[in-house]
Every structure is written in C-alpha cells, then in structure tokens.
Amino acid sequence: MAASLDGRVAVITGAGRGIGREHALLFAAEGARVVVNDLGGANDGNGSDAGPAQDVVDEITAAGGTAVANTDNVAGWSGAARVIEQAVAEFGGLDVVVNNAGILRDAFIAGMDESQWDAVIDVHLKGHAAVLHHAAAYWKARSKAGESVSASVINTASASGVTMPNAGQANYGAAKAGIAALTLVAAEELERYGVRVNAIAPIARTRLTLATPGMGALFAQEVPEGEPDLLSPANIAPLVAYLASEKCPHTGQVFAVQGGSIQRLEGWTATETAETDKEWTIDAVADQIGDW
C-alpha cells in the first residue's frame, strides 16, 4: 500500500521540537520529502541553534526518509522566502506547507511591554503570513503556467485564540485568532490555484504548554503504564498528515485536536439579535440589549 504522502514535498516550520518534530517524522514516514525548518531558539524566541532541525533530519534519514534542515527565521519575508526556495531547489517543487513555528512571551496586558507583543505577533501571525505569501506566489505561478497544482497549507492556531482565552496571553491569543482568520481568507483566495488551506488548534504536551501557568502541572502528569499517551504531540500529527494528503477534501476549516477528540470549529456566530425600523438611540440600544 502506498504511503499517504508519497512524492509530496513539504515545508514544516518549527519542526525541531514538539508538535512540529512529530509532523516531520510522520510526513517522512509517509513518503514526503521534508524541509525541517527551526531557528532553534528558546521558548521566548531568543537565541538560535542549528541542532534541533539537524537532529530531526538525522532521525528521518536514519529511518530511510528524505529531509533537509533549514534554520531561517520565518518571522520576516526574506527568511520565509529562503525556506520555500530551498524546498524547490532541493526537491524540485512544493506541495505542502505546515506553519507551526511559535514562541511564548506571556504577560498581563497592563504589564506587557512592546517587545513582548511584537515578538509573539511576528513569529506567529507574521511568520504564518510570510511563509504562506511565498508559497502562494509559487503555486500561483505554476497554475498560471498551466501546471496542475494540488497543494495544501496547514496553519497552527490555538484554543487560546479561538475557544479558550487564557489570561496572560493577549499577544499569543490575538496572534492565534488572527491565524484562524488568515486561514479562512487564504482558503478563499487560493482555491482557484489548486491550494487547500486549513488550520488546527492543538493541545498537547510540549515545552510551551509545560511552561504555561495553570497548564504545566496537568501536562506533566505521567501516563499510567499500558495506557495511550493522548497528550503526546505525536497524537496531533495524523490529522495534519491527512489534511496534507491529496485525498483530503477540506479547505477553509479550523479543527481543534486534543486527546482523543477532533472537532470542526466555526467562528463568531450571532446568539441574539436586536432590530429597529428607526434610527438607533442610546436609550433604544439599552432597552434592547441591556438584558442580554
């Protein structure tokens, strides 16, 4: 039986550790040729280290797979461009982008400084947009040249941005909510070029969740012997591999995935409606919505 990603070329950002590492390992095992991107920074994004990306590549090649390392910073247009260019140069094309790179700089709004806000927005939201921009330009050019494109993008949102706001993570939650919206817009724009765009909102045991107040202790609990480790980051990768495969029909969707559950999410919906056939006044608004 053919592997589900045979022949596909994939760029996976933030793939040196945690969820991204598991994506890269599964993609390679399923036949994809993988560009393993990871700056190798700390949880807060500071520093760099080529080791994590290369370690994953070494693990993939030792198992008989195909991968190359990339340590560019995707939080800027130029770094993101080099990742896409490397995929095309090394493997002759590009079929899948998994945007996964992320950092944390938690702080309450009243005490958050500008650098904490900018760093998180840059890595998450701008980083997703930058890689997506260059990949989209590549696929648009291929489509305009008459080639058949069957590509997939999987973005990484978070429960913190779409279902479970977390105090102390205004920067992170705003970035993740933006990524969910970016996914929907990109799906509308890129479908004409043969590109599907979806997002996941994962919850798993990673160095970021272990460092999050209120969550670390929960995720650090040991799994009883003989029971499945449903909070392992490896439990997220099968959904992403499916979304990356050519047999997947979905686009413009956001999926929450945690433990043994996958849920399809919808965005803001109307729960109450106030209407008038006159011009609104403050008192009229208060009369209609004051008891909501």
Steps between C-alpha positions, in 0.01 A plus 500: 500500500635842403574743780254787523757771419714319241683750281370809679749776588426664833633800690437474875594797717588465866573134432800455728301416810154417631202491265702610196756224551222240506354645180838469329558143615154382392512685168834340416374157606203551267728569204531880499827680442525750781668835561538508878503867597592608852692804621588307814413779742383487859133505602500879478663501156841617614814337365550248223635149466533290186489182708125437535426517126803288411418244769156446345652471153749244629219301659302504176792396281603225743150356456533510121313826439599817318542838668718810514544752778427871486566748781361820349283729711155493339387813687615707201428492126863423404544206738168353394599537135819302554307210654273474196792545262691221672210257458479574128877486452551179699193304395376664180172638629269563792172331593443563871568773753448439870532824693584400855778728632413681820626657822358623830553831681212494744406810695185670621390789279570771757859385539578385147770695322513567128772246431293221658206587276704543181709185539199270536300665221806486272578133549142371499284722282760664278697175481194316372421778253857523373539131420148488358573802279802344334341159466185655350706697249676180394174308456332788319786514251482123442124517448527798263760304302243226441629250754262297714537602865373292790648670803413531866570745781445415864525792742526472877250698704430427867218458746639818659394690190176332397323319785677549833641850567786476746583789736860608452505411132351803324784501246485125438121481492473796262758345267325163502159656435659688212639175362152347500368800304801492266420136427146578391607786275784302344267207430272734305788654305703191416235246408512623139865397483444149636598575859308395811556690826397372842604558860528297816463613861700234685549425866793271584794461732776726370765723653263796448199343672720370781614860553147645504371584852201288590572245228851377571407281796214339308715414200789378714295219652634156419294269281419170675685208350306331224273798429524710182675835533229714348673827593816408312580737212516189282121477539457827306699401191253253340237772452758728340625221272142434390441869429822501294402200291345529156199293607391761755205711373500767771591865464423808705455297819638527853529176695552475876702192588584378849514162662263267320285780358491685167242776464416725207467857625296793375573867561295778651128429475197712589337392826256789545362762259357846563317679220324830440334678208614835640837663555679362805519707817699419813180436694366273226821298501489472878136388493573226246834359605525596866370164619717282275 
